[in-house]
Amino acid sequence: MEVRLVQLLASFIRVGSEYSLARLEFAISHPAQPAPPLIDRLPDASEQTLRTVWPRIEEQLDAAAAYAKQLPRAAGSAGQEDAAAGWLKRTVKELDQYARAIRWVLTVTEKYE
């Protein structure tokens, strides 16, 4: 497996853990709202994982991005964003960036195989 891909997957796994914590904090801070969608954890950075688990994770990430997009921007008294919502949005954005990079590497490497 290509080194860039392994590094991207490792970063995605790390940020996925942060998303889990941000999701929990948001759910605790906003008990009246539905909890943010789950995103499965990648068990490892392997080709087998990419073939079997990655498509489902991309779908879950799309659902999380749609959820984060619908959160209101201003929630504080001075128009400041709620800290839990902000963290959730940031982790979703970072996961999306890694996912796009992973998809790009997969697409490029498939062309040359």
N, C-alpha and C positions, 0 to 999 in steps of 0.2 A: 504494500500500500504506500502511496506517495506520502512523503514526510509532511508536506503542507496540509494534506487532508487529515492526517493524524493530529497535527497541532490544532487545526480548526475544530475537530471533534472534541479534543480535550478542553478547549476553551468553551465550546457549547455545553459540555457536561458541567463545567464549573459555573457558568452563568445559569444553567438550569437549576442548580442547587440554590442559587440566589433567588431565582424566580419562585421556587417553592417557599422560601422564607417570606418573600414579599407578598405572595399570595395569602399565606397564613396571616401576616400582619394586617393586610387589607381586610380579610374576612373578619378578623377580631375587631378592627376599628369601625367596620361598617356591617354590623350584624343584620341590618334590615335589607341589605342588597344581596343578590345572588353571589355566591362565591365565584371568583375568577376561574376559568376553565383549567383543568389539569393538563399538564404537559408531561408525558412519560419521560422517565430518565433513560438516557442511553446507557446500556449496561457496560459498554466498552467502546473503544475506538477501532473497530475492526470492519473488514469488508462484509462479513456476514451480517453484522448489525446494520450496515448501510442498506443491504439488500432487503432485509426483513422488517426492520423497525422504522427506518427513516421516513418512508412515505406517510405513515401514520403520524409521526411526530410533526411533519410539515403541516398536516391537516389540523392538528391540535394547536400548533403555533398560529395558524391563520385564525382560529377561533379566539385565541388569547389576544391577538392583535385587534380583532374586531371588538372584543370586550373593552380593551384598554382605550380604543378610539372613542367609544361612547361615554367614557368617564368625563365629567365636567372639568373644565380647566381651572376655574376659580372656585375655591371652596373655603378659603380663610377670610378673615375680616378685611384684610388689605388686598384681597384679590390673589392671595398666595395659594398655591396648590397644596392640598392635603398631602402630608408627608408620605403616608402609606400609598396613596394613589400615585404620587410622583415616583416612588421607588418601583411600584408595579409597572408603570409605563416605561421607565428606563430599562428595566430588565427585559421586558418584552421587545423593546427596540433593539437592545444588544443581541438578544437571541435571534431576532429577525436578520440582523446584519450578518451574524455568523452563518445562519441557515442559507442566506443568499450566496455567501462566499463558498460554502460547501457545495451547493447546487452548481455554481460556476465551475469549480474544480472537477466535479463529477462529469459535467458536460464536456469540458475540455479534454479530460483524460479519456473519455469514451470515444472521442473522435480519433484519437491516436492509438487505440488498441486494436 
